[in-house]
Amino acid sequence: MLFVINKEKLCAYLISVLTVVVLFCVTNIIKDNSNDDSIPTSSDTFNNTIANTIND
């Protein structure tokens, strides 16, 4: 069986795989460096915070 390797298709495939790997790495780095002082914006969390403040 003869395998024909098209250089252009191989380069395009490698670039696409490399792009996906880089994007996963960047998102992982961003997630690890995220600010832990963020304010939760969920309405349930906000309502529970108000209820706890009123009850205290």
C-alpha positions as CSV (number, residue, x, y, z in Angstrom):
1,M,0.0,0.0,0.0
2,L,1.4,3.4,-1.0
3,F,1.0,6.4,1.3
4,V,1.1,9.8,-0.3
5,I,1.9,12.6,2.1
6,N,0.8,16.0,1.0
7,K,3.0,18.6,2.6
8,E,0.5,21.4,2.5
9,K,-2.2,19.3,4.2
10,L,0.2,18.0,6.8
11,C,1.3,21.6,7.6
12,A,-2.3,22.8,7.9
13,Y,-3.1,19.9,10.2
14,L,-0.1,20.5,12.4
15,I,-0.9,24.2,12.6
16,S,-4.6,23.5,13.6
17,V,-3.5,21.0,16.3
18,L,-0.9,23.4,17.6
19,T,-3.5,26.2,17.7
20,V,-5.9,24.1,19.8
21,V,-3.1,23.1,22.2
22,V,-2.0,26.8,22.6
23,L,-5.6,27.9,23.3
24,F,-6.0,25.2,26.0
25,C,-2.8,26.3,27.6
26,V,-3.7,30.0,27.6
27,T,-7.1,29.3,29.1
28,N,-5.5,27.2,31.8
29,I,-3.0,30.0,32.6
30,I,-5.8,32.6,32.7
31,K,-7.9,30.4,34.9
32,D,-5.0,29.9,37.4
33,N,-4.2,33.7,37.4
34,S,-7.8,34.8,37.9
35,N,-8.5,37.3,40.6
36,D,-10.0,35.6,43.7
37,D,-11.5,38.9,44.9
38,S,-14.3,38.7,42.4
39,I,-17.8,39.5,43.4
40,P,-20.5,36.8,42.9
41,T,-23.3,38.2,40.8
42,S,-25.9,35.4,41.2
43,S,-29.2,36.7,42.4
44,D,-29.5,33.8,44.9
45,T,-26.2,34.6,46.5
46,F,-27.1,38.3,46.6
47,N,-30.5,37.6,48.2
48,N,-29.0,35.2,50.7
49,T,-26.4,37.9,51.6
50,I,-29.2,40.4,52.2
51,A,-31.2,38.0,54.3
52,N,-28.2,37.1,56.4
53,T,-27.4,40.8,56.9
54,I,-31.0,41.6,58.0
55,N,-31.1,38.6,60.3
56,D,-27.8,39.6,62.0
